[in-house]
Structures are given as structure tokens and as C-alpha cells.
Amino acid sequence: MLSTHKILVVEDNLATLELLKEILEHNNYQVITEMDGLKGLKTVEHTKIDLVLLDVMLPTLNGFEVCERIRKNPNYHTIPIIILTVLTEPQHRIRALQAGATDFMNKPFNHAELINKIKSLLDLKDEISQREHFQDISFCLLTALGSRSPRILSHCRRVAKLSEQLAFRMSLP
């Protein structure tokens, strides 16, 4: 069964791009590919992407720049970004994290490790999305209750207090 998760792979080496696509599709992910940084950024802006695999050395914009631009947009703050590169120096890992990458892996990479990282990051993203959805529902419910009648205001306050307590127990902000 095909996953509903869409993964964007931005890689300029055709052999690596095809390998990543094959591995991800074999694990039932939907895969979108781009071969330069600017096109990858445009894809993030125009398509609902769940995770980005990003090379560093790319035409037009390098992977660090793409990562920084994705992170500047609050609409994409929950998209996990894994930098996948041949660059092995500690400063490259630090630069990736400073740019906003969620994780960093060197090439050649272990296929099982990559798939496990992807699965873990997507599970975490899904959990965060569910919590945000809960907050939206609570807010809408309280707004609807408050607009029904001025006499319901005290009841709404009690519901709000209970919602705060529930959110606290669920470790929500």
C-alpha cells in the first residue's frame, strides 16, 4: 500500500537520485525529485511535502540555502529536512543544523538507517500535526459556544479551563 507521505529528493547526481527514489518507493513513499536547489524550493512552495532529502552541492542554490529558505517560511516549520551529502567535516554538519536541518547523513549512506530516520521523523511530524489539529478544534468549539449566548460565557470559561488542563496533561503548549 502506497504511503500518503510525499518525500522530496533534491539531488543533482542522477545515479544517487534514482537510488534514493527506488529505496523510498520500495518502502511505499511517494517521491518527487528535483535536480537543483531553486526547483526544489519551488516544489516545497507549490506541493504538500512531508519530508525533504537534500544534497548540499546543488546548482542554483546550495542545500544550506534551500534549507534556510524553507525554515524562514512558518508554513513549513514542521517539514523534516535531512541533509544527505558527501561533505564529511564537522563544520558541514554544524552548518546544516544552523540552516535548520533536522538531521544530517553522509554519503554513502546505510539504506536501513535512512529509512528508519525517515519513518521516525514522519511519525513525529504526524503526532505534532494531530496536536495542532486538537488545538484548532478546541478553539473553534469555544468560539462557537461563546457566540451562542452571553449567558453561556461562564460555561465557556469552565470549558476553557478544562481544555487548558487537558492540554497540559498532553504536554501541549
N, CA, C and O of each residue as an XYZ file, in Angstrom:
692
protein
N       0.838     -1.177      0.000
C       0.000      0.000      0.000
C       0.886      1.246      0.000
O       1.834      1.346      0.779
N       0.565      2.196     -0.886
C       1.347      3.417     -1.012
C       1.070      4.354      0.152
O      -0.085      4.603      0.498
N       2.121      4.867      0.747
C       2.006      5.806      1.860
C       1.414      7.124      1.364
O       1.521      7.465      0.186
N       0.802      7.842      2.268
C       0.308      9.170      1.914
C       1.394     10.218      2.078
O       1.174     11.385      1.754
N       2.556      9.829      2.573
C       3.657     10.772      2.779
C       4.391     11.033      1.465
O       4.755     10.108      0.740
N       4.596     12.322      1.181
C       5.352     12.728     -0.003
C       6.730     13.185      0.432
O       6.874     14.038      1.307
N       7.728     12.609     -0.187
C       9.116     12.961      0.112
C       9.722     13.617     -1.123
O       9.669     13.077     -2.228
N      10.297     14.789     -0.904
C      11.007     15.488     -1.967
C      12.489     15.156     -1.851
O      13.094     15.329     -0.793
N      13.067     14.675     -2.955
C      14.502     14.404     -3.017
C      15.121     15.439     -3.951
O      14.773     15.514     -5.129
N      16.044     16.236     -3.410
C      16.743     17.237     -4.212
C      18.201     16.797     -4.294
O      18.954     16.906     -3.327
N      18.579     16.297     -5.465
C      19.894     15.676     -5.670
C      20.290     15.882     -7.121
O      19.501     15.585     -8.018
N      21.505     16.387     -7.377
C      21.921     16.637     -8.757
C      22.658     15.470     -9.401
O      22.907     15.495    -10.606
N      23.009     14.455     -8.630
C      23.657     13.273     -9.192
C      22.566     12.275     -9.573
O      21.867     11.750     -8.707
N      22.426     12.017    -10.867
C      21.328     11.194    -11.362
C      21.328      9.786    -10.764
O      20.267      9.256    -10.436
N      22.506      9.177    -10.620
C      22.575      7.821    -10.062
C      22.085      7.793     -8.616
O      21.334      6.898     -8.229
N      22.510      8.774     -7.818
C      22.077      8.851     -6.422
C      20.586      9.156     -6.343
O      19.875      8.602     -5.506
N      20.122     10.034     -7.215
C      18.702     10.390     -7.258
C      17.849      9.152     -7.545
O      16.848      8.913     -6.871
N      18.244      8.381     -8.533
C      17.492      7.169     -8.885
C      17.545      6.127     -7.763
O      16.548      5.457     -7.493
N      18.691      5.991     -7.116
C      18.819      5.060     -5.997
C      17.879      5.458     -4.860
O      17.157      4.618     -4.323
N      17.891      6.735     -4.497
C      17.017      7.212     -3.423
C      15.550      7.005     -3.787
O      14.749      6.577     -2.956
N      15.212      7.308     -5.018
C      13.827      7.136     -5.469
C      13.408      5.664     -5.361
O      12.309      5.358     -4.899
N      14.275      4.777     -5.784
C      13.975      3.342     -5.724
C      13.808      2.863     -4.275
O      12.870      2.127     -3.969
N      14.706      3.276     -3.399
C      14.637      2.882     -1.984
C      13.338      3.384     -1.353
O      12.646      2.637     -0.662
N      13.018      4.647     -1.595
C      11.823      5.239     -0.992
C      10.538      4.620     -1.542
O       9.613      4.328     -0.785
N      10.483      4.423     -2.851
C       9.296      3.800     -3.440
C       9.141      2.357     -2.982
O       8.021      1.883     -2.791
N      10.250      1.661     -2.806
C      10.209      0.290     -2.287
C       9.622      0.258     -0.875
O       9.038     -0.743     -0.459
N       9.784      1.360     -0.145
C       9.226      1.473      1.207
C       7.893      2.224      1.209
O       7.445      2.730      2.238
N       7.282      2.279      0.046
C       5.919      2.796     -0.138
C       5.745      4.289      0.088
O       4.659      4.724      0.472
N       6.774      5.079     -0.135
C       6.638      6.528     -0.056
C       6.398      7.088     -1.450
O       6.884      6.540     -2.439
N       5.645      8.185     -1.526
C       5.500      8.922     -2.768
C       6.738      9.802     -2.906
O       7.127     10.475     -1.952
N       7.352      9.802     -4.071
C       8.619     10.514     -4.249
C       8.495     11.550     -5.356
O       7.998     11.269     -6.446
N       8.960     12.755     -5.049
C       9.084     13.825     -6.032
C      10.570     14.159     -6.095
O      11.228     14.252     -5.059
N      11.097     14.338     -7.290
C      12.532     14.590     -7.427
C      12.785     15.925     -8.131
O      12.031     16.345     -9.009
N      13.851     16.558     -7.722
C      14.358     17.770     -8.376
C      15.875     17.667     -8.396
O      16.484     17.004     -7.556
N      16.477     18.351     -9.391
C      17.925     18.260     -9.534
C      18.653     19.574     -9.279
O      19.866     19.651     -9.473
N      17.931     20.614     -8.846
C      18.633     21.829     -8.429
C      17.885     22.495     -7.281
O      16.693     22.266     -7.076
N      18.610     23.322     -6.540
C      18.086     23.898     -5.308
C      16.869     24.777     -5.497
O      15.910     24.672     -4.732
N      16.882     25.640     -6.497
C      15.760     26.553     -6.717
C      14.489     25.789     -7.084
O      13.407     26.117     -6.597
N      14.613     24.785     -7.931
C      13.442     23.966     -8.290
C      12.925     23.207     -7.074
O      11.715     23.058     -6.903
N      13.831     22.727     -6.234
C      13.413     22.045     -5.005
C      12.630     22.974     -4.098
O      11.608     22.580     -3.536
N      13.104     24.215     -3.950
C      12.413     25.206     -3.131
C      11.032     25.507     -3.703
O      10.062     25.607     -2.952
N      10.934     25.650     -5.009
C       9.636     25.906     -5.661
C       8.676     24.739     -5.431
O       7.479     24.950     -5.234
N       9.191     23.524     -5.457
C       8.340     22.356     -5.221
C       7.780     22.374     -3.811
O       6.606     22.062     -3.610
N       8.598     22.735     -2.831
C       8.123     22.839     -1.446
C       6.998     23.877     -1.363
O       6.011     23.673     -0.657
N       7.154     24.981     -2.084
C       6.170     26.067     -2.028
C       4.863     25.719     -2.730
O       3.822     26.285     -2.394
N       4.888     24.801     -3.700
C       3.695     24.523     -4.506
C       3.100     23.136     -4.303
O       2.069     22.820     -4.897
N       3.723     22.310     -3.484
C       3.253     20.944     -3.266
C       3.306     20.649     -1.773
O       4.210     21.110     -1.076
N       2.347     19.889     -1.288
C       2.375     19.495      0.130
C       3.436     18.411      0.300
O       3.234     17.261     -0.088
N       4.554     18.794      0.879
C       5.688     17.886      1.084
C       5.753     17.527      2.563
O       5.571     18.388      3.425
N       6.014     16.244      2.858
C       6.099     15.782      4.242
C       7.523     15.698      4.759
O       7.742     15.776      5.968
N       8.503     15.540      3.864
C       9.907     15.427      4.275
C      10.768     15.766      3.070
O      10.391     15.491      1.931
N      11.934     16.369      3.327
C      12.869     16.722      2.255
C      14.198     16.028      2.502
O      14.762     16.117      3.593
N      14.697     15.334      1.479
C      16.071     14.815      1.457
C      16.844     15.760      0.558
O      16.485     15.940     -0.606
N      17.900     16.366      1.080
C      18.531     17.483      0.403
C      20.040     17.316      0.335
O      20.714     17.190      1.358
N      20.558     17.318     -0.886
C      22.006     17.335     -1.082
C      22.504     18.750     -0.805
O      21.712     19.693     -0.819
N      23.788     18.914     -0.557
C      24.339     20.248     -0.305
C      24.816     20.892     -1.595
O      24.475     22.038     -1.886
N      25.604     20.153     -2.369
C      26.203     20.736     -3.572
C      25.226     20.605     -4.740
O      25.167     19.581     -5.421
N      24.453     21.692     -4.948
C      23.410     21.720     -5.966
C      23.583     22.938     -6.864
O      24.172     23.936     -6.449
N      23.075     22.862     -8.089
C      23.056     24.064     -8.930
C      22.041     25.084     -8.396
O      21.132     24.713     -7.654
N      22.180     26.314     -8.752
C      21.358     27.490     -8.426
C      21.424     27.879     -6.952
O      21.949     28.946     -6.635
N      20.920     27.070     -6.057
C      21.020     27.299     -4.614
C      21.609     26.053     -3.986
O      21.201     24.943     -4.327
N      22.563     26.209     -3.071
C      23.081     25.008     -2.412
C      22.082     24.530     -1.357
O      21.139     25.248     -1.024
N      22.284     23.345     -0.842
C      21.361     22.746      0.108
C      21.188     23.548      1.387
O      20.094     23.587      1.950
N      22.252     24.186      1.851
C      22.149     25.017      3.051
C      21.193     26.191      2.808
O      20.358     26.513      3.654
N      21.332     26.821      1.641
C      20.464     27.957      1.296
C      19.008     27.524      1.161
O      18.101     28.219      1.620
N      18.790     26.378      0.533
C      17.427     25.859      0.388
C      16.825     25.606      1.771
O      15.684     25.982      2.038
N      17.590     24.976      2.630
C      17.141     24.671      3.989
C      16.777     25.961      4.733
O      15.724     26.036      5.367
N      17.636     26.961      4.655
C      17.377     28.241      5.328
C      16.099     28.893      4.809
O      15.312     29.428      5.590
N      15.893     28.851      3.516
C      14.698     29.484      2.936
C      13.424     28.737      3.313
O      12.380     29.349      3.538
N      13.515     27.425      3.381
C      12.347     26.648      3.837
C      12.022     27.031      5.273
O      10.857     27.247      5.607
N      13.028     27.118      6.116
C      12.814     27.416      7.539
C      12.320     28.842      7.782
O      11.682     29.104      8.802
N      12.603     29.762      6.866
C      12.139     31.145      7.032
C      10.618     31.251      6.880
O      10.018     32.208      7.369
N       9.998     30.295      6.219
C       8.557     30.338      5.996
C       7.860     29.538      7.101
O       8.059     28.328      7.198
N       7.044     30.196      7.935
C       6.399     29.487      9.045
C       5.426     28.390      8.599
O       5.074     27.518      9.393
N       4.993     28.426      7.342
C       4.094     27.374      6.846
C       4.792     26.020      6.742
O       4.133     24.982      6.677
N       6.114     26.030      6.727
C       6.872     24.794      6.529
C       7.695     24.396      7.744
O       8.614     23.586      7.624
N       7.385     24.952      8.916
C       8.227     24.716     10.091
C       8.225     23.268     10.572
O       9.145     22.860     11.280
N       7.217     22.485     10.204
C       7.198     21.091     10.670
C       7.757     20.097      9.643
O       7.789     18.894      9.901
N       8.193     20.591      8.493
C       8.749     19.674      7.486
C      10.140     19.236      7.922
O      11.034     20.072      8.049
N      10.341     17.943      8.154
C      11.695     17.471      8.462
C      12.593     17.585      7.225
O      12.168     17.302      6.104
N      13.822     17.999      7.448
C      14.799     18.114      6.358
C      16.031     17.319      6.751
O      16.653     17.578      7.781
N      16.377     16.341      5.911
C      17.590     15.549      6.121
C      18.597     15.962      5.060
O      18.344     15.833      3.862
N      19.742     16.458      5.515
C      20.841     16.777      4.605
C      21.604     15.483      4.357
O      22.023     14.804      5.295
N      21.776     15.153      3.086
C      22.455     13.929      2.677
C      23.588     14.348      1.737
O      23.332     14.774      0.610
N      24.832     14.231      2.192
C      25.937     14.813      1.438
C      27.229     14.012      1.557
O      27.397     13.196      2.463
N      28.138     14.268      0.616
C      29.476     13.665      0.676
C      30.393     14.482      1.583
O      31.475     14.018      1.941
N      29.975     15.693      1.959
C      30.783     16.539      2.836
C      30.830     15.916      4.231
O      29.788     15.639      4.824
N      32.031     15.698      4.750
C      32.176     14.931      5.988
C      32.765     15.704      7.160
O      32.831     15.177      8.271
N      33.188     16.930      6.936
C      33.810     17.705      8.008
C      32.774     18.129      9.052
O      31.620     18.384      8.707
N      33.176     18.206     10.325
C      32.238     18.628     11.375
C      31.571     19.975     11.097
O      30.412     20.181     11.459
N      32.304     20.901     10.449
C      31.708     22.208     10.175
C      30.527     22.120      9.200
O      29.636     22.969      9.223
N      30.523     21.096      8.349
C      29.389     20.920      7.436
C      28.144     20.472      8.201
O      27.036     20.931      7.927
N      28.339     19.583      9.149
C      27.217     19.127      9.999
C      26.678     20.306     10.812
O      25.466     20.489     10.927
N      27.579     21.093     11.365
C      27.176     22.269     12.150
C      26.435     23.263     11.260
O      25.404     23.807     11.655
N      26.959     23.499     10.065
C      26.317     24.426      9.120
C      24.915     23.944      8.753
O      23.998     24.756      8.633
N      24.738     22.644      8.574
C      23.423     22.085      8.240
C      22.437     22.325      9.381
O      21.295     22.721      9.145
N      22.870     22.091     10.596
C      21.994     22.298     11.749
C      21.680     23.777     11.938
O      20.559     24.128     12.307
N      22.652     24.643     11.692
C      22.416     26.086     11.776
C      21.412     26.540     10.711
O      20.643     27.474     10.936
N      21.424     25.883      9.567
C      20.493     26.222      8.481
C      19.074     25.737      8.779
O      18.116     26.156      8.129
N      18.949     24.849      9.770
C      17.624     24.367     10.147
C      17.358     22.915      9.799
O      16.221     22.455      9.906
N      18.382     22.189      9.387
C      18.189     20.773      9.070
C      17.782     20.004     10.323
O      18.227     20.305     11.430
N      16.941     19.022     10.124
C      16.505     18.170     11.218
C      17.544     17.097     11.503
O      17.753     16.706     12.652
N      18.194     16.624     10.439
C      19.202     15.577     10.586
C      20.213     15.709      9.459
O      20.026     16.484      8.522
N      21.287     14.936      9.569
C      22.413     15.014      8.640
C      22.956     13.606      8.457
O      23.183     12.892      9.433
N      23.166     13.205      7.204
C      23.768     11.903      6.923
C      24.817     12.065      5.831
O      24.672     12.874      4.915
N      25.870     11.277      5.954
C      26.910     11.277      4.937
C      26.642     10.214      3.888
O      26.035      9.180      4.166
N      27.110     10.492      2.667
C      27.104      9.512      1.588
C      28.467      8.846      1.598
O      29.457      9.519      1.886
N      28.565      7.600      1.309
C      27.458      6.661      1.081
C      26.711      6.406      2.391
O      27.300      6.418      3.472
N      25.433      6.180      2.273
C      24.573      6.037      3.441
C      24.074      4.606      3.563
O      24.028      3.862      2.583
N      23.707      4.240      4.767
C      23.116      2.939      5.035
C      21.620      3.048      4.756
O      20.935      3.885      5.344
N      21.116      2.203      3.861
C      19.708      2.270      3.437
C      18.751      2.103      4.614
O      17.790      2.861      4.743
N      19.006      1.125      5.464
C      18.120      0.853      6.603
C      18.123      2.031      7.584
O      17.077      2.402      8.116
N      19.296      2.611      7.818
C      19.381      3.757      8.724
C      18.575      4.932      8.166
O      17.852      5.599      8.907
N      18.699      5.184      6.858
C      17.959      6.276      6.238
C      16.451      6.059      6.371
O      15.727      6.975      6.761
N      15.979      4.872      6.054
C      14.541      4.579      6.137
C      14.053      4.703      7.579
O      12.960      5.220      7.811
N      14.830      4.246      8.539
C      14.426      4.366      9.948
C      14.370      5.825     10.395
O      13.469      6.208     11.142
N      15.321      6.638      9.948
C      15.286      8.065     10.278
C      14.051      8.718      9.669
O      13.366      9.503     10.325
N      13.776      8.391      8.426
C      12.609      8.963      7.747
C      11.334      8.575      8.472
O      10.485      9.425      8.737
N      11.195      7.295      8.794
C       9.989      6.833      9.483
C       9.828      7.526     10.830
O       8.727      7.951     11.181
N      10.894      7.639     11.571
C      10.849      8.291     12.877
C      10.451      9.757     12.759
O       9.613     10.236     13.523
N      11.044     10.469     11.813
C      10.732     11.887     11.636
C       9.295     12.097     11.155
O       8.631     13.042     11.580
N       8.820     11.230     10.281
C       7.436     11.357      9.805
C       6.432     11.021     10.906
O       5.376     11.646     10.995
N       6.757     10.043     11.738
C       5.881      9.730     12.882
C       5.785     10.927     13.826
O       4.698     11.266     14.294
N       6.906     11.559     14.102
C       6.926     12.730     14.975
C       6.144     13.884     14.344
O       5.385     14.569     15.029
N       6.329     14.099     13.043
C       5.596     15.156     12.333
C       4.093     14.908     12.410
O       3.321     15.839     12.638
N       3.676     13.665     12.222
C       2.246     13.327     12.290
C       1.687     13.591     13.681
O       0.572     14.094     13.816
N       2.451     13.256     14.713
C       1.996     13.484     16.084
C       1.835     14.979     16.364
O       0.859     15.392     16.990
N       2.777     15.778     15.910
C       2.689     17.227     16.090
C       1.473     17.777     15.350
O       0.758     18.631     15.875
N       1.241     17.291     14.141
C       0.085     17.749     13.364
C      -1.221     17.413     14.063
O      -2.156     18.213     14.040
N      -1.300     16.248     14.681
C      -2.516     15.870     15.409
C      -2.734     16.778     16.605
O      -3.873     17.137     16.907
N      -1.676     17.152     17.286
C      -1.807     18.055     18.430
C      -2.272     19.428     17.974
O      -3.125     20.037     18.620
N      -1.723     19.924     16.869
C      -2.155     21.215     16.349
C      -3.624     21.152     15.944
O      -4.367     22.111     16.150
N      -4.041     20.038     15.374
C      -5.431     19.851     14.978
C      -6.333     19.910     16.216
O      -7.404     20.516     16.167
N      -5.919     19.299     17.308
C      -6.679     19.325     18.557
C      -6.844     20.762     19.038
O      -7.931     21.148     19.469
N      -5.782     21.555     18.969
C      -5.849     22.950     19.403
C      -6.846     23.734     18.545
O      -7.610     24.544     19.070
N      -6.841     23.499     17.234
C      -7.765     24.189     16.339
C      -9.211     23.834     16.669
O     -10.074     24.711     16.696
N      -9.480     22.557     16.919
C     -10.830     22.113     17.254
C     -11.291     22.749     18.564
O     -12.419     23.234     18.659
N     -10.427     22.745     19.560
C     -10.783     23.343     20.849
C     -11.116     24.824     20.689
O     -12.098     25.305     21.255
N     -10.317     25.536     19.935
C     -10.549     26.966     19.730
C     -11.881     27.201     19.023
O     -12.648     28.074     19.430
N     -12.164     26.434     17.972
C     -13.422     26.593     17.236
C     -14.620     26.282     18.120
O     -15.627     26.989     18.077
N     -14.516     25.239     18.914
C     -15.604     24.867     19.807
C     -15.884     25.978     20.817
O     -17.039     26.341     21.041
N     -14.849     26.504     21.410
C     -15.027     27.575     22.400
C     -15.580     28.838     21.754
O     -16.407     29.522     22.356
N     -15.143     29.157     20.551
C     -15.669     30.333     19.844
C     -17.154     30.160     19.554
O     -17.946     31.083     19.748
N     -17.526     28.963     19.085
C     -18.939     28.698     18.791
C     -19.784     28.769     20.055
O     -20.877     29.333     20.029
N     -19.309     28.218     21.141
C     -20.056     28.268     22.402
C     -20.229     29.702     22.885
O     -21.306     30.081     23.346
N     -19.181     30.488     22.779
C     -19.236     31.855     23.255
C     -20.160     32.738     22.442
O     -20.729     33.693     22.969
N     -20.316     32.430     21.167
C     -21.145     33.281     20.322
C     -22.629     32.931     20.409
O     -23.464     33.686     19.909
N     -22.969     31.828     21.020
C     -24.374     31.407     21.099
C     -25.196     32.294     22.018
O     -26.300     32.699     21.654
N     -24.695     32.597     23.170
C     -25.471     33.372     24.130
C     -24.538     33.963     25.169
O     -23.589     33.312     25.606
N     -24.811     35.208     25.568
C     -23.961     35.811     26.599
C     -24.039     35.059     27.922
O     -23.100     35.116     28.716
N     -25.147     34.354     28.172
C     -25.290     33.612     29.431
C     -24.377     32.391     29.486
O     -24.140     31.838     30.560
N     -23.875     31.980     28.354
C     -23.028     30.784     28.306
C     -21.572     31.124     28.628
O     -20.737     30.227     28.742
N     -21.272     32.391     28.773
C     -19.892     32.824     28.994
C     -19.217     32.101     30.153
O     -18.078     31.655     30.011
N     -19.888     31.973     31.294
C     -19.261     31.292     32.435
C     -19.007     29.822     32.116
O     -17.987     29.261     32.516
N     -19.932     29.208     31.401
C     -19.729     27.814     30.990
C     -18.516     27.715     30.060
O     -17.711     26.792     30.188
N     -18.385     28.652     29.137
C     -17.245     28.651     28.212
C     -15.925     28.766     28.973
O     -14.928     28.132     28.627
N     -15.949     29.588     30.012
C     -14.733     29.739     30.819
C     -14.369     28.427     31.502
O     -13.193     28.073     31.587
N     -15.382     27.701     31.992
C     -15.104     26.387     32.615
C     -14.555     25.415     31.576
O     -13.612     24.674     31.853
N     -15.146     25.417     30.380
C     -14.663     24.540     29.303
C     -13.226     24.921     28.925
O     -12.385     24.051     28.698
N     -12.960     26.219     28.862
C     -11.602     26.670     28.534
C     -10.609     26.188     29.580
O      -9.515     25.735     29.243
N     -10.991     26.286     30.852
C     -10.107     25.846     31.941
C      -9.846     24.341     31.845
O      -8.715     23.887     32.014
N     -10.903     23.575     31.572
C     -10.733     22.127     31.412
C      -9.859     21.809     30.194
O      -9.043     20.889     30.232
N     -10.036     22.573     29.123
C      -9.202     22.378     27.927
C      -7.743     22.661     28.231
O      -6.858     21.937     27.775
N      -7.487     23.718     29.006
C      -6.110     24.020     29.403
C      -5.504     22.884     30.209
O      -4.349     22.512     30.004
N      -6.293     22.332     31.131
C      -5.800     21.219     31.952
C      -5.524     19.991     31.095
O      -4.524     19.301     31.290
N      -6.416     19.725     30.147
C      -6.233     18.587     29.250
C      -4.971     18.795     28.405
O      -4.164     17.880     28.246
N      -4.811     20.005     27.867
C      -3.633     20.302     27.049
C      -2.352     20.141     27.867
O      -1.356     19.612     27.374
N      -2.386     20.604     29.127
C      -1.227     20.467     30.000
C      -0.871     18.996     30.203
O       0.301     18.626     30.141
N      -1.881     18.154     30.445
C      -1.626     16.719     30.640
C      -1.111     16.046     29.373
O      -0.402     15.042     29.442
N      -1.471     16.604     28.207
C      -0.999     16.048     26.930
C       0.306     16.701     26.481
O       0.786     16.448     25.376
N       0.881     17.549     27.350
C       2.140     18.267     27.062
C       2.017     19.197     25.869
O       2.966     19.366     25.104
N       0.849     19.798     25.714
C       0.648     20.776     24.648
C       0.915     22.169     25.209
O       0.757     22.396     26.409
N       1.316     23.100     24.351
C       1.538     24.470     24.844
C       0.219     25.151     25.235
O       0.224     26.304     25.668
